[in-house]
């Protein structure tokens, strides 16, 4: 087997694939996987929208992303999605792709039959819990362990998630998300007396109401960041929070530069408001808010399969106080990089103890377990394992008539 592989990533279309997103968890992961594989010397091709920025080769499938994680499923959006997948499938059939990497069940369903005839195996990263998955009816056909060489191989993003999908995910097929640690600014000493910070989509599952309660009971300043999606339940939840929010500002509209702390963060810390909502912020902005926070509150109310927020926070040397749910105990080391707790009272107590956490321990933990390189190496090992075990036909069979004869013309733009 050759040393370097050619991997075709079939990206999602909710947001562009780029490093500077505000909210775009799956797109951020795709960007990081591509970058990590490229740095390892693999040929990484990303089939995605034209407004994306990737490190490897950019295979443009449609001009623009759909533009939202939650919107009405219009005929135009379906046409854009089909065009994207058709052009990705055409690229897969050019005869040089060793393996396909996808991130949602819709892509696999669209491409499965053609890729089966082309004998190209598929890795699908499982980003969602079983209750949100569209895979239920397709498990047996795609990835049955009874098959000697199934076409689809699922990779879990945590041991917790693997247990949910234990009928299709093998023990070794767990790959933690990784980040480019060196791109995150780090503090040298704890920011005693600074603010508590919580960031994420504003929704009951993320527990912003719990964060507010913690801030009130500890007398701490709380900064809340995150988008409010156009979902009735999320809008209703945010409306209920407004009475507890003392000030709302758009911190993301200010450019991030060397003076961002003095121009934007410090004035908000010095004002007399306790609970401040700063809206959705970009990757560059949130790094600054992570770095200067005393701690990150992660009061999730559900079993989250992974959670990039704790990893990004710890990369900046900022400890995490999180509820013991989902993959949290796999990410945060209790007593060393933060505190993993089981109750509101324990979270309150952890706020008073958080200054004992060494920022360097937080940073080193991320570097050792959640780096871009460690993620890319793990995926590389998985690719090699799958390719070596997959019963392939002669490579000329990849030019199957099941593959589109020519790419679908681009030009339709998503709303």
C-alpha positions as CSV (number, residue, x, y, z in Angstrom):
1,X,0.0,0.0,0.0
2,X,1.3,3.4,-0.9
3,X,2.4,5.7,2.0
4,X,0.1,8.6,1.2
5,X,-3.6,8.3,0.6
6,X,-6.1,10.4,-1.4
7,X,-9.1,11.2,0.7
8,X,-12.2,12.8,-0.6
9,X,-14.2,14.7,2.1
10,X,-17.8,15.2,1.2
11,X,-18.6,18.3,3.3
12,X,-21.9,19.5,4.7
13,X,-23.5,22.6,3.3
14,X,-24.9,24.4,6.3
15,X,-21.9,26.7,6.5
16,X,-18.7,27.1,4.4
17,X,-15.7,25.0,5.4
18,X,-13.3,27.6,6.8
19,X,-11.4,28.4,10.0
20,X,-13.1,31.6,11.1
21,X,-16.7,30.5,11.7
22,X,-18.9,31.5,14.6
23,X,-21.3,28.6,14.9
24,X,-20.4,25.7,12.6
25,X,-19.3,22.7,14.7
26,X,-19.3,20.1,11.9
27,X,-17.7,22.5,9.4
28,X,-15.0,23.4,11.8
29,X,-14.2,19.7,12.3
30,X,-14.1,19.1,8.6
31,X,-11.7,22.0,8.2
32,X,-9.4,20.6,10.9
33,X,-9.4,17.1,9.6
34,X,-8.5,18.3,6.1
35,X,-5.7,20.5,7.5
36,X,-4.4,17.7,9.7
37,X,-4.3,15.2,6.9
38,X,-2.6,17.7,4.6
39,X,0.1,18.3,7.2
40,X,0.7,14.6,7.4
41,X,1.4,14.5,3.7
42,X,-1.8,12.9,2.5
43,X,-3.7,14.3,-0.5
44,X,-6.8,15.7,1.0
45,X,-9.6,16.9,-1.3
46,X,-12.7,18.7,0.1
47,X,-15.9,18.7,-2.0
48,X,-17.6,21.7,-0.7
49,X,-19.1,25.1,-1.6
50,X,-17.1,27.7,-3.5
51,X,-17.2,30.2,-0.5
52,X,-15.1,27.8,1.6
53,X,-11.4,28.0,2.4
54,X,-9.6,24.7,2.8
55,X,-6.0,23.6,3.3
56,X,-6.0,20.7,0.8
57,X,-7.5,20.7,-2.6
58,X,-10.8,22.5,-3.1
59,X,-13.3,20.7,-5.2
60,X,-16.1,23.2,-5.7
61,X,-19.5,21.6,-6.0
62,X,-21.8,24.5,-5.6
63,X,-21.2,28.3,-5.5
64,X,-22.5,29.0,-2.0
65,X,-23.4,27.1,1.2
66,X,-27.0,27.0,2.3
67,X,-26.3,29.6,5.0
68,X,-28.0,28.3,8.1
69,X,-28.0,25.3,10.4
70,X,-31.8,25.6,10.7
71,X,-34.0,26.8,7.9
72,X,-37.0,25.7,5.8
73,X,-36.3,22.8,3.5
74,X,-37.1,24.6,0.2
75,X,-37.0,23.1,-3.3
76,X,-34.0,25.4,-4.1
77,X,-32.1,24.0,-1.1
78,X,-32.8,20.4,-2.1
79,X,-31.6,21.2,-5.6
80,X,-28.4,22.8,-4.2
81,X,-27.8,19.7,-2.0
82,X,-28.4,17.3,-4.9
83,X,-26.0,19.3,-7.1
84,X,-23.4,19.2,-4.3
85,X,-23.6,15.5,-3.9
86,X,-23.7,14.8,-7.6
87,X,-20.6,16.7,-8.2
88,X,-18.9,15.1,-5.2
89,X,-19.8,11.7,-6.6
90,X,-18.4,12.6,-10.0
91,X,-15.1,13.6,-8.4
92,X,-15.1,10.3,-6.5
93,X,-15.3,8.4,-9.8
94,X,-12.1,9.9,-11.4
95,X,-10.1,6.8,-10.3
96,X,-7.7,8.4,-7.9
97,X,-9.6,8.4,-4.6
98,X,-8.7,5.8,-2.0
99,X,-11.5,6.5,0.5
100,X,-14.5,8.8,1.0
101,X,-15.0,10.7,4.3
102,X,-18.6,11.9,5.0
103,X,-20.3,13.5,7.9
104,X,-24.0,12.9,7.5
105,X,-26.3,10.1,6.5
106,X,-27.9,12.0,3.6
107,X,-24.6,12.0,1.8
108,X,-24.1,8.3,2.3
109,X,-27.7,7.5,1.1
110,X,-27.2,9.6,-2.0
111,X,-23.8,8.1,-3.0
112,X,-24.1,4.6,-1.6
113,X,-25.1,2.6,-4.7
114,X,-22.6,4.3,-7.0
115,X,-19.7,4.0,-4.6
116,X,-20.6,0.3,-4.1
117,X,-20.1,-0.3,-7.8
118,X,-16.9,1.7,-7.7
119,X,-15.6,-0.3,-4.7
120,X,-14.6,2.9,-2.7
121,X,-15.1,2.5,1.0
122,X,-16.8,5.3,3.1
123,X,-15.9,6.6,6.5
124,X,-18.7,8.4,8.2
125,X,-18.0,10.5,11.3
126,X,-21.0,10.2,13.7
127,X,-21.6,13.8,14.9
128,X,-25.0,13.3,16.5
129,X,-26.6,11.1,19.1
130,X,-28.7,8.1,18.1
131,X,-32.0,10.0,18.8
132,X,-31.1,12.6,16.2
133,X,-29.6,10.2,13.7
134,X,-31.1,9.5,10.3
135,X,-29.3,6.1,10.2
136,X,-31.7,3.8,11.8
137,X,-33.2,2.3,8.7
138,X,-29.9,2.1,6.9
139,X,-27.6,0.4,9.5
140,X,-28.0,-3.2,8.2
141,X,-27.6,-2.3,4.5
142,X,-24.6,0.0,5.0
143,X,-22.5,-1.3,7.8
144,X,-23.7,-4.6,9.1
145,X,-20.9,-6.4,11.0
146,X,-22.2,-9.6,9.4
147,X,-20.8,-8.5,6.1
148,X,-17.2,-9.6,5.4
149,X,-16.4,-6.2,3.9
150,X,-19.1,-3.5,4.5
151,X,-18.9,-0.4,2.4
152,X,-19.6,2.1,5.2
153,X,-17.5,2.3,8.4
154,X,-18.7,4.6,11.2
155,X,-16.3,6.5,13.4
156,X,-17.5,7.7,16.8
157,X,-16.2,10.9,18.3
158,X,-16.1,9.6,21.9
159,X,-16.4,6.4,23.9
160,X,-19.7,7.7,25.2
161,X,-21.1,7.9,21.6
162,X,-19.6,4.6,20.7
163,X,-21.7,2.9,23.4
164,X,-24.8,4.5,21.8
165,X,-23.8,3.0,18.4
166,X,-22.2,-0.2,19.7
167,X,-23.9,-2.3,17.1
168,X,-22.0,-0.7,14.2
169,X,-18.9,1.0,15.7
170,X,-15.9,-1.1,16.5
171,X,-13.8,-0.6,19.6
172,X,-10.9,1.0,17.8
173,X,-13.1,3.3,15.7
174,X,-13.2,6.3,18.1
175,X,-11.5,9.5,17.0
176,X,-11.6,12.5,19.2
177,X,-11.9,15.9,17.5
178,X,-8.7,17.9,17.4
179,X,-7.8,21.5,17.1
180,X,-4.7,23.5,16.0
181,X,-3.5,24.2,19.6
182,X,-0.9,26.7,18.6
183,X,-3.6,29.0,17.1
184,X,-5.1,29.5,20.5
185,X,-3.6,32.2,22.8
186,X,-2.8,31.0,26.3
187,X,-2.7,32.6,29.7
188,X,0.2,32.0,32.1
189,X,-1.7,32.4,35.4
190,X,-5.3,32.1,36.4
191,X,-7.5,35.2,35.8
192,X,-8.7,35.5,39.4
193,X,-11.7,37.8,39.8
194,X,-12.4,37.7,36.0
195,X,-15.7,36.6,34.4
196,X,-17.3,33.3,33.9
197,X,-17.9,32.5,30.2
198,X,-20.4,30.2,28.5
199,X,-20.6,29.8,24.7
200,X,-22.8,27.7,22.5
201,X,-26.1,27.7,20.6
202,X,-28.7,29.2,22.9
203,X,-31.0,26.3,23.6
204,X,-32.2,24.4,26.7
205,X,-29.7,21.5,26.1
206,X,-26.8,23.9,26.6
207,X,-28.1,25.2,29.9
208,X,-27.6,28.9,29.7
209,X,-30.3,29.3,32.4
210,X,-28.1,27.2,34.7
211,X,-25.1,29.3,34.0
212,X,-27.1,32.4,34.9
213,X,-28.2,30.8,38.2
214,X,-24.6,29.9,39.0
215,X,-23.4,33.5,38.3
216,X,-26.2,34.9,40.5
217,X,-25.4,32.6,43.4
218,X,-21.7,33.1,43.3
219,X,-21.8,36.9,42.6
220,X,-19.8,36.3,39.4
221,X,-19.9,38.3,36.2
222,X,-21.2,36.1,33.4
223,X,-20.6,36.5,29.7
224,X,-22.9,34.5,27.4
225,X,-22.1,34.0,23.7
226,X,-23.9,32.1,21.0
227,X,-26.4,32.1,18.3
228,X,-30.2,31.8,18.6
229,X,-31.4,29.6,15.8
230,X,-34.7,30.0,14.1
231,X,-36.3,27.2,16.0
232,X,-39.5,27.9,18.0
233,X,-38.2,26.2,21.1
234,X,-34.9,28.1,21.0
235,X,-36.6,31.4,20.5
236,X,-39.0,30.8,23.4
237,X,-36.0,29.7,25.6
238,X,-34.1,32.9,24.7
239,X,-37.1,35.0,25.4
240,X,-37.3,33.5,28.8
241,X,-33.7,34.3,29.5
242,X,-34.0,38.0,28.6
243,X,-35.3,39.0,32.0
244,X,-32.1,37.7,33.6
245,X,-29.8,39.3,31.1
246,X,-28.7,42.8,32.2
247,X,-27.0,43.9,28.9
248,X,-27.0,42.7,25.3
249,X,-24.2,43.9,23.0
250,X,-22.8,42.7,19.7
251,X,-19.1,42.1,20.6
252,X,-18.5,40.3,17.3
253,X,-18.9,43.4,15.2
254,X,-15.6,44.8,16.5
255,X,-12.5,43.6,14.7
256,X,-10.1,41.4,16.6
257,X,-6.7,43.0,17.0
258,X,-4.1,43.5,19.7
259,X,-6.3,46.1,21.4
260,X,-9.5,44.0,21.4
261,X,-9.3,43.4,25.1
262,X,-8.9,47.1,26.0
263,X,-11.5,48.3,23.5
264,X,-14.2,45.7,23.9
265,X,-13.7,43.2,26.8
266,X,-12.5,45.5,29.6
267,X,-15.2,48.1,29.3
268,X,-17.8,45.4,29.6
269,X,-16.0,44.0,32.6
270,X,-15.9,47.4,34.2
271,X,-19.5,48.2,33.7
272,X,-22.0,47.5,36.5
273,X,-23.9,44.8,34.6
274,X,-23.6,41.2,35.8
275,X,-25.0,39.0,33.1
276,X,-24.1,40.2,29.6
277,X,-25.1,38.5,26.3
278,X,-22.6,39.3,23.5
279,X,-24.4,37.4,20.6
280,X,-22.7,35.1,18.1
281,X,-19.0,35.7,17.7
282,X,-16.3,34.4,15.3
283,X,-13.5,32.0,16.0
284,X,-11.1,34.9,16.4
285,X,-13.4,36.6,18.9
286,X,-14.1,33.6,21.0
287,X,-10.3,32.9,21.5
288,X,-10.0,36.3,23.2
289,X,-13.1,35.6,25.4
290,X,-11.8,32.2,26.3
291,X,-8.3,33.5,27.2
292,X,-9.5,36.2,29.6
293,X,-12.2,34.2,31.3
294,X,-11.8,32.9,34.9
295,X,-13.5,29.7,33.8
296,X,-15.9,28.2,31.3
297,X,-19.3,27.0,32.4
298,X,-20.5,24.0,30.5
299,X,-23.8,23.2,32.2
300,X,-25.1,20.9,29.5
301,X,-28.5,19.2,30.0
302,X,-28.0,16.3,27.7
303,X,-25.5,13.6,26.7
304,X,-23.4,15.6,24.2
305,X,-21.3,13.2,22.0
306,X,-18.2,15.4,22.3
307,X,-18.0,19.2,22.9
308,X,-15.4,21.4,21.2
309,X,-16.0,24.2,23.7
310,X,-14.1,22.6,26.6
311,X,-11.2,21.7,24.3
312,X,-10.9,25.2,22.9
313,X,-11.1,26.7,26.4
314,X,-8.5,24.5,27.9
315,X,-6.2,25.2,24.9
316,X,-6.3,28.8,26.1
317,X,-5.4,27.7,29.6
318,X,-8.9,28.4,30.9
319,X,-10.4,25.6,33.1
320,X,-13.8,24.1,32.6
321,X,-16.7,23.5,35.1
322,X,-19.0,21.0,33.5
323,X,-21.8,18.7,34.3
324,X,-21.0,15.0,34.2
325,X,-22.9,14.2,31.1
326,X,-22.1,12.7,27.7
327,X,-18.4,12.8,26.8
328,X,-17.5,15.4,29.4
329,X,-15.5,13.0,31.6
330,X,-13.4,12.0,28.6
331,X,-12.5,15.6,27.9
332,X,-12.1,17.4,31.2
333,X,-9.8,15.9,33.9
334,X,-11.5,16.5,37.2
335,X,-9.3,18.5,39.5
336,X,-6.6,19.0,36.9
337,X,-8.1,20.9,34.0
338,X,-11.4,21.8,35.7
339,X,-14.2,20.2,37.6
340,X,-16.7,17.6,36.5
341,X,-19.7,17.8,38.7
342,X,-23.1,16.2,39.2
343,X,-25.2,19.0,40.7
344,X,-25.8,22.7,40.8
345,X,-24.4,22.9,44.4
346,X,-21.3,21.1,43.2
347,X,-20.9,23.6,40.3
348,X,-21.3,26.5,42.7
349,X,-18.6,25.0,44.9
350,X,-16.3,24.5,41.9
351,X,-16.5,28.2,41.0
352,X,-14.9,29.0,44.4
353,X,-12.1,26.4,43.8
354,X,-11.4,27.1,40.1
355,X,-8.4,29.3,40.7
356,X,-6.4,26.2,41.9
357,X,-6.3,24.9,38.3
358,X,-3.0,25.5,36.5
359,X,-3.5,27.0,33.0
360,X,-0.4,25.1,31.7
361,X,-2.0,21.8,32.7
362,X,-5.1,22.7,30.7
363,X,-3.0,23.5,27.6
364,X,-0.8,20.5,27.9
365,X,-3.8,18.2,28.2
366,X,-5.3,19.5,24.9
367,X,-1.9,19.2,23.2
368,X,-1.5,15.6,24.3
369,X,-5.0,14.4,23.5
370,X,-7.0,16.7,21.2
371,X,-4.4,18.1,18.8
372,X,-4.9,18.4,15.0
373,X,-2.0,15.9,14.6
374,X,-3.4,13.3,16.9
375,X,-6.8,13.4,15.2
376,X,-5.3,13.2,11.7
377,X,-3.0,10.3,12.7
378,X,-6.0,8.4,14.2
379,X,-8.0,8.9,11.0
380,X,-5.0,7.9,8.9
381,X,-4.7,4.6,10.8
382,X,-8.4,4.0,10.4
383,X,-8.3,4.7,6.6
384,X,-5.4,2.3,6.2
385,X,-7.1,-0.4,8.2
386,X,-10.3,-0.1,6.2
387,X,-8.6,0.0,2.8
388,X,-6.4,-3.1,3.6
389,X,-9.4,-5.1,4.8
390,X,-11.8,-3.9,2.1
391,X,-12.2,-6.3,-0.8
392,X,-11.6,-4.1,-3.8
393,X,-12.0,-4.9,-7.4
394,X,-9.5,-3.8,-10.1
395,X,-9.1,0.0,-9.9
396,X,-10.4,0.2,-13.4
397,X,-13.8,-0.7,-12.1
398,X,-13.9,2.7,-10.5
399,X,-14.9,4.1,-13.9
400,X,-18.3,2.4,-13.4
401,X,-21.2,3.6,-15.4
402,X,-22.9,4.2,-12.1
403,X,-20.8,7.4,-11.8
404,X,-22.2,10.5,-13.5
405,X,-20.6,10.9,-17.0
406,X,-20.0,14.6,-16.4
407,X,-20.3,17.0,-13.5
408,X,-23.6,18.8,-12.8
409,X,-23.3,22.4,-13.9
410,X,-22.9,24.8,-11.0
411,X,-24.7,28.1,-10.8
412,X,-27.7,27.7,-8.6
413,X,-27.2,29.5,-5.4
414,X,-28.7,28.6,-2.1
415,X,-31.1,31.1,-0.5
